[in-house]
Amino acid sequence: MFGKLSLIAIVPLVLALCAGALVPLQASSNAALGRELGHPLWASLVSLLVSTAALLIALLVLRVSPPTLANAVQGPWWLWIGGLGGAFYLAMATVLPPRFGVLNFMLLVMVGQAVATMLIDHFGLLGLPARPATLLRVTGMLIILCGLVMVQIGASRPAAPTLVTISAPETLPPK
C-alpha cells in the first residue's frame, strides 16, 4: 500500500486541493453575506475579522512565538502588499461573482494568477529565482485562456434540451 513517506508527500497536496476548493465557497458565501449586510465591503470586513480570529486561535493553540517585526520593517516595501492584495481580492470575490458567476470569476482569477506568476518567475521578482517563460509554459497559458473563452461561450448559449422532463406530480381531486 502506501508507505509513510508517500503519505507525508500526499498530505500537502490534499491540503492544497482543499484550500482551492474553499475559494469558490468563500466567494459565494461572502456575496450572500454582502447582500444580507447591505454592502459587499461589510462582508469583506466581517470575513477578514473572522479570518483574524481564526488565525489568533491557531497561533495560541500552536504556541507560535511572537513575530520579529523589526526584521520585517527593515525589509523591502513589497513585504506588506500581501495584506492589500488579500483585501482587494476579498472585496472583488464578494462583489463580482453575483454579477457574472462564480465559475467565471474563479477562471479569471486563475488566469490573473497564472500570468502574474509567470511574470514573477520570468523576471525573478520579489526575491525569487528567475525561471524563464519558455515556449511550453506560454503555450500552457494560451490553453488556459482558450478554456476561459470556451466557458464564456458555453455560458452565453441557451441550455441544451434534455431527453427527460421532470414535472411536478398532478394533484388528485379529493375523494
GUTIGU-956125 format. One record per residue: residue in one letter; residue number from 1; x, y, z of N, C-alpha, C, CB in turn. Coordinates in steps of 0.05 Angstrom, whole numbers. Glycine has a CB too. Example, Ala and Ser with C-alpha at 12.3 -4.5 7.8 and 13.67 -1.06 7.14 Angstrom:
REM residues 2
PT  resn  resi  n.east  n.north    n.up  ca.east  ca.north   ca.up  c.east  c.north    c.up  cb.east  cb.north   cb.up
PT     a     1     264     -114     156      246       -90     156     264      -66     156      226       -89     181
PT     s     2     257      -45     142      273       -21     143     258        1     157      282       -12     114
END
This chain:
REM residues 175
PT  resn  resi  n.east  n.north    n.up  ca.east  ca.north   ca.up  c.east  c.north    c.up  cb.east  cb.north   cb.up
PT     m     1      17      -24       0        0         0       0      18       25       0      -19         0      24
PT     f     2       9       45      14       25        70      16      44       69      40        7        94      18
PT     g     3      69       77      35       88        79      57      84      105      71      116        76      47
PT     k     4      98      108      94       97       132     110     106      156      93      114       130     136
PT     l     5     127      153      77      138       174      61     118      183      40      164       165      48
PT     s     6     103      164      28       83       171       9      61      187      21       71       145      -4
PT     l     7      52      180      44       31       195      58      40      223      65       21       180      83
PT     i     8      65      226      74       76       252      81      76      269      56      104       249      93
PT     a     9      82      258      33       83       273       8      55      280      -2       98       257     -14
PT     i    10      35      264       4        8       268      -6      -7      289      10       -8       242      -6
PT     v    11      -2      290      36      -17       308      54     -16      337      44       -5       307      82
PT     p    12       7      349      38        7       376      28      -9      380       2       35       386      23
PT     l    13      -9      360     -15      -25       361     -40     -55      362     -34      -18       337     -58
PT     v    14     -63      345     -15      -91       344      -7     -99      371       6      -97       320      12
PT     l    15     -82      381      23      -88       407      36     -90      429      15      -66       414      56
PT     a    16     -73      429      -5      -74       449     -26    -100      447     -42      -50       447     -45
PT     l    17    -109      422     -48     -134       418     -62    -158      428     -45     -138       388     -69
PT     c    18    -157      423     -19     -178       432      -1    -179      463       0     -174       421      27
PT     a    19    -155      475       1     -154       504       2    -166      515     -24     -125       514       5
PT     g    20    -159      503     -47     -170       512     -72    -200      508     -74     -157       497     -95
PT     a    21    -210      487     -62     -239       482     -63    -254      502     -45     -245       453     -53
PT     l    22    -241      512     -25     -254       532      -7    -257      559     -20     -240       533      19
PT     v    23    -240      566     -39     -240       593     -51    -267      600     -64     -218       595     -72
PT     p    24    -279      582     -81     -305       590     -91    -327      590     -70     -313       571    -113
PT     l    25    -324      574     -49     -343       575     -27    -342      602     -13     -339       552      -7
PT     q    26    -317      612     -10     -313       637       3    -326      659     -13     -283       643       7
PT     a    27    -322      659     -40     -334       679     -57    -364      678     -55     -324       676     -86
PT     s    28    -375      655     -56     -404       652     -56    -416      660     -29     -412       623     -62
PT     s    29    -404      651      -7     -415       658      19    -412      688      25     -402       641      41
PT     n    30    -389      700      17     -385       728      21    -404      745       5     -356       736      15
PT     a    31    -411      736     -19     -430       751     -36    -458      751     -22     -432       738     -64
PT     a    32    -465      727     -11     -491       726       3    -490      742      29     -498       696       9
PT     l    33    -468      742      43     -465       758      67    -467      787      61     -439       751      81
PT     g    34    -455      796      38     -456       824      30    -485      833      25     -440       828       5
PT     r    35    -501      815      13     -529       822       9    -544      825      35     -543       800      -9
PT     e    36    -538      807      54     -551       808      80    -543      832      96     -546       783      96
PT     l    37    -517      840      94     -507       863     110    -512      890      96     -477       859     114
PT     g    38    -520      889      71     -527       914      57    -505      925      39     -533       935      77
PT     h    39    -481      914      40     -459       923      22    -437      902      22     -448       951      31
PT     p    40    -425      896      -1     -404       876      -3    -380      882      14     -396       873     -32
PT     l    41    -373      907      18     -350       914      34    -353      906      63     -343       943      31
PT     w    42    -378      907      73     -383       898     101    -377      868     103     -412       904     109
PT     a    43    -385      854      82     -380       825      82    -350      819      82     -394       811      58
PT     s    44    -335      835      66     -306       832      65    -294      837      92     -294       851      44
PT     l    45    -303      858     105     -292       864     132    -299      842     152     -303       891     142
PT     v    46    -323      833     152     -331       811     170    -314      786     165     -361       805     168
PT     s    47    -310      780     139     -294       757     132    -265      760     142     -293       754     101
PT     l    48    -254      784     139     -227       788     149    -225      787     180     -216       816     140
PT     l    49    -246      796     194     -247       794     223    -249      765     232     -271       810     234
PT     v    50    -265      749     218     -268       721     224    -241      707     219     -290       707     207
PT     s    51    -228      714     196     -201       703     190    -181      710     212     -192       713     163
PT     t    52    -182      735     221     -163       744     242    -168      728     267     -166       774     247
PT     a    53    -193      724     275     -199       709     299    -189      680     296     -229       709     305
PT     a    54    -194      668     273     -185       640     268    -155      638     270     -195       630     241
PT     l    55    -141      657     258     -111       657     259    -101      661     287     -100       678     241
PT     l    56    -114      679     303     -105       683     330    -109      658     347     -122       706     343
PT     i    57    -131      644     342     -135       618     357    -114      598     349     -164       607     350
PT     a    58    -108      596     323      -87       578     313     -60      584     325      -86       578     283
PT     l    59     -53      610     326      -28       619     338     -26      611     368      -24       649     335
PT     l    60     -48      614     382      -48       607     410     -47      577     415      -74       618     424
PT     v    61     -62      562     400      -63       533     402     -35      521     395      -85       521     385
PT     l    62     -23      531     374        3       521     365      26      533     380        6       526     335
PT     r    63      20      552     397       41       566     414      64      577     397       52       546     434
PT     v    64      56      592     376       75       604     358      88      628     372       62       612     331
PT     s    65     114      631     370      127       653     384     120      679     369      158       649     384
PT     p    66     122      702     384      115       728     372     133      734     348      118       750     393
PT     p    67     122      750     329      138       756     305     161      775     311      120       768     283
PT     t    68     181      776     293      203       794     294     197      817     276      230       780     287
PT     l    69     181      837     286      173       859     269     196      876     260      153       876     284
PT     a    70     217      878     276      240       895     268     252      886     241      261       895     290
PT     n    71     254      860     237      264       850     212     246      857     189      268       819     214
PT     a    72     220      854     193      200       859     172     200      889     165      173       850     180
PT     v    73     202      906     184      201       935     179     226      943     163      201       950     206
PT     q    74     248      930     167      273       937     152     273      924     125      297       929     168
PT     g    75     255      906     119      254       892      93     244      909      70      238       867      95
PT     p    76     243      898      46      233       914      23     204      921      26      238       897      -2
PT     w    77     196      942      12      168       952      14     148      931       6      165       976      -4
PT     w    78     154      914     -12      134       895     -22     127      873      -3      143       883     -48
PT     l    79     141      872      20      133       852      41     105      857      51      153       853      64
PT     w    80      95      882      48       69       890      60      46      890      41       72       917      72
PT     i    81      51      884      15       29       885      -4      10      861      -3       40       888     -32
PT     g    82      19      840      10        1       816      13     -25      823      26       15       795      29
PT     g    83     -25      839      47      -50       847      60     -68      864      42      -43       863      86
PT     l    84     -56      882      27      -72       898       9     -83      881     -14      -55       921      -3
PT     g    85     -67      863     -24      -76       845     -45     -98      826     -35      -53       828     -55
PT     g    86     -95      817     -10     -116       800       2    -142      815       5     -107       789      28
PT     a    87    -141      840      15     -165       856      18    -178      861      -9     -158       882      33
PT     f    88    -162      868     -29     -173       873     -55    -186      848     -67     -151       883     -75
PT     y    89    -172      825     -65     -184       800     -75    -210      794     -61     -164       777     -71
PT     l    90    -210      797     -34     -234       790     -19    -257      808     -27     -229       793      11
PT     a    91    -252      834     -30     -273       853     -39    -284      845     -66     -263       882     -39
PT     m    92    -266      839     -85     -274       831    -112    -289      805    -112     -250       830    -131
PT     a    93    -280      786     -95     -294       760     -93    -321      763     -81     -277       741     -76
PT     t    94    -326      784     -67     -353       789     -56    -371      804     -75     -350       805     -30
PT     v    95    -359      822     -91     -375       839    -109    -380      825    -136     -360       865    -114
PT     l    96    -361      812    -148     -363       804    -176    -378      777    -181     -336       801    -186
PT     p    97    -375      756    -165     -390       732    -172    -420      735    -176     -385       712    -150
PT     p    98    -434      751    -160     -462       754    -167    -468      767    -194     -476       771    -145
PT     r    99    -449      782    -204     -452       795    -230    -448      777    -254     -433       819    -232
PT     f   100    -427      759    -252     -423       741    -275    -416      713    -268     -401       753    -292
PT     g   101    -422      705    -244     -420       677    -236    -393      670    -223     -423       660    -260
PT     v   102    -395      650    -205     -371       642    -190    -351      629    -209     -379       622    -168
PT     l   103    -360      613    -227     -341       599    -246    -326      619    -262     -356       580    -264
PT     n   104    -340      639    -274     -326       659    -290    -306      675    -273     -346       678    -303
PT     f   105    -315      682    -249     -297       697    -231    -272      681    -225     -311       705    -205
PT     m   106    -276      655    -217     -253       639    -210    -234      634    -234     -263       612    -199
PT     l   107    -245      630    -258     -228       627    -281    -212      651    -287     -245       620    -306
PT     l   108    -224      675    -284     -209       700    -288    -187      703    -266     -228       724    -288
PT     v   109    -194      695    -242     -174       696    -220    -151      678    -227     -187       688    -193
PT     m   110    -157      653    -236     -136       634    -243    -118      645    -265     -148       608    -251
PT     v   111    -130      657    -286     -114       668    -308     -97      691    -297     -132       678    -331
PT     g   112    -109      708    -281      -93       730    -269     -70      719    -253     -110       748    -252
PT     q   113     -75      699    -237      -54       687    -220     -32      675    -238      -65       666    -202
PT     a   114     -40      660    -259      -21       647    -276      -3      667    -291      -35       629    -296
PT     v   115     -15      689    -301        0       709    -315      19      723    -296      -19       730    -329
PT     a   116       9      731    -273       27       745    -253      49      726    -244       10       754    -229
PT     t   117      42      700    -240       62       681    -231      84      678    -252       49       655    -225
PT     m   118      75      676    -278       95       673    -299     113      697    -300       80       669    -326
PT     l   119     103      721    -297      119       745    -297     138      746    -273      102       770    -297
PT     i   120     128      739    -250      145       738    -226     168      717    -230      129       730    -200
PT     d   121     161      694    -240      181       673    -245     201      683    -267      168       647    -255
PT     h   122     191      693    -289      209       700    -311     229      722    -303      192       711    -335
PT     f   123     220      742    -289      238       764    -281     251      760    -254      223       790    -282
PT     g   124     244      739    -240      255       734    -213     248      756    -194      286       732    -215
PT     l   125     223      764    -194      214       786    -177     210      777    -148      188       798    -187
PT     l   126     207      795    -130      201       790    -101     222      771     -88      173       779     -99
PT     g   127     246      773     -97      268       758     -85     268      729     -92      265       760     -56
PT     l   128     253      721    -113      253       693    -121     272      688    -144      224       684    -129
PT     p   129     282      664    -148      300       658    -170     284      660    -197      313       630    -167
PT     a   130     298      669    -217      286       672    -244     282      644    -256      303       690    -262
PT     r   131     258      641    -268      252       616    -283     240      626    -310      232       597    -268
PT     p   132     254      623    -332      245       635    -357     218      625    -366      266       629    -378
PT     a   133     203      643    -380      178       636    -392     184      622    -418      159       662    -396
PT     t   134     185      596    -417      192       580    -441     167      578    -460      201       552    -433
PT     l   135     172      569    -484      151       565    -503     129      546    -492      162       554    -530
PT     l   136     137      526    -479      118       507    -467     101      520    -446      133       482    -456
PT     r   137     113      536    -429       98       550    -408      78      570    -420      117       563    -388
PT     v   138      87      585    -440       70       605    -453      47      590    -467       86       622    -473
PT     t   139      53      568    -480       32       552    -493      11      542    -473       44       528    -508
PT     g   140      20      534    -450        2       525    -428     -16      548    -420       17       515    -404
PT     m   141      -5      572    -418      -21       596    -412     -43      601    -433       -3       621    -409
PT     l   142     -35      598    -458      -54       602    -480     -76      582    -480      -40       601    -507
PT     i   143     -70      557    -472      -90       536    -469    -110      544    -447      -77       509    -464
PT     i   144    -100      554    -425     -117       563    -403    -135      585    -413     -101       572    -379
PT     l   145    -124      604    -428     -141       626    -438    -162      616    -457     -123       647    -452
PT     c   146    -155      596    -474     -175       584    -492    -197      570    -476     -161       563    -511
PT     g   147    -190      557    -454     -210       545    -437    -229      566    -425     -197       530    -414
PT     l   148    -218      589    -417     -235       610    -407    -255      620    -428     -218       634    -397
PT     v   149    -245      623    -453     -262       632    -475    -284      611    -480     -246       637    -501
PT     m   150    -277      585    -479     -297       564    -483    -319      565    -462     -283       537    -484
PT     v   151    -311      569    -437     -330       570    -415    -349      594    -419     -316       572    -387
PT     q   152    -337      617    -427     -353       641    -432    -373      636    -455     -335       665    -439
PT     i   153    -364      624    -476     -382       618    -499    -404      599    -490     -367       606    -523
PT     g   154    -397      578    -475     -416       559    -465    -437      571    -446     -402       536    -450
PT     a   155    -429      591    -431     -447       604    -412    -466      622    -427     -432       620    -391
PT     s   156    -459      632    -450     -476       651    -464    -497      637    -482     -459       670    -481
PT     r   157    -494      612    -486     -513       597    -503    -536      586    -485     -499       573    -518
PT     p   158    -560      583    -497     -582       571    -482    -576      542    -475     -608       573    -497
PT     a   159    -587      533    -454     -583       506    -445    -593      486    -466     -597       501    -418
PT     a   160    -579      464    -469     -587       444    -488    -612      430    -478     -564       423    -492
PT     p   161    -629      422    -496     -654       408    -487    -646      381    -475     -673       403    -511
PT     t   162    -662      373    -455     -657       347    -442    -676      326    -454     -661       350    -411
PT     l   163    -668      301    -451     -684       279    -461    -707      273    -442     -667       255    -466
PT     v   164    -703      277    -417     -723       271    -397    -733      296    -384     -712       251    -376
PT     t   165    -760      299    -383     -771       323    -370    -783      314    -344     -792       337    -388
PT     i   166    -776      327    -323     -787       320    -296    -806      343    -289     -764       317    -275
PT     s   167    -831      335    -283     -850       356    -276    -862      348    -249     -872       359    -297
PT     a   168    -874      368    -237     -887       363    -211    -911      345    -215     -896       390    -198
PT     p   169    -916      327    -196     -939       309    -199    -965      324    -198     -939       287    -178
PT     e   170    -984      315    -213    -1010       328    -213   -1024      321    -187    -1028       320    -237
PT     t   171   -1039      341    -176    -1054       335    -152   -1080      322    -159    -1058       361    -135
PT     l   172   -1087      302    -144    -1112       288    -150   -1135      302    -135    -1109       258    -141
PT     p   173   -1158      302    -146    -1181       314    -132   -1187      298    -107    -1205       316    -151
PT     p   174   -1197      311     -86    -1204       296     -62   -1227      276     -67    -1212       316     -40
PT     k   175   -1227      254     -53    -1247       233     -57   -1272      239     -41    -1236       206     -50
END
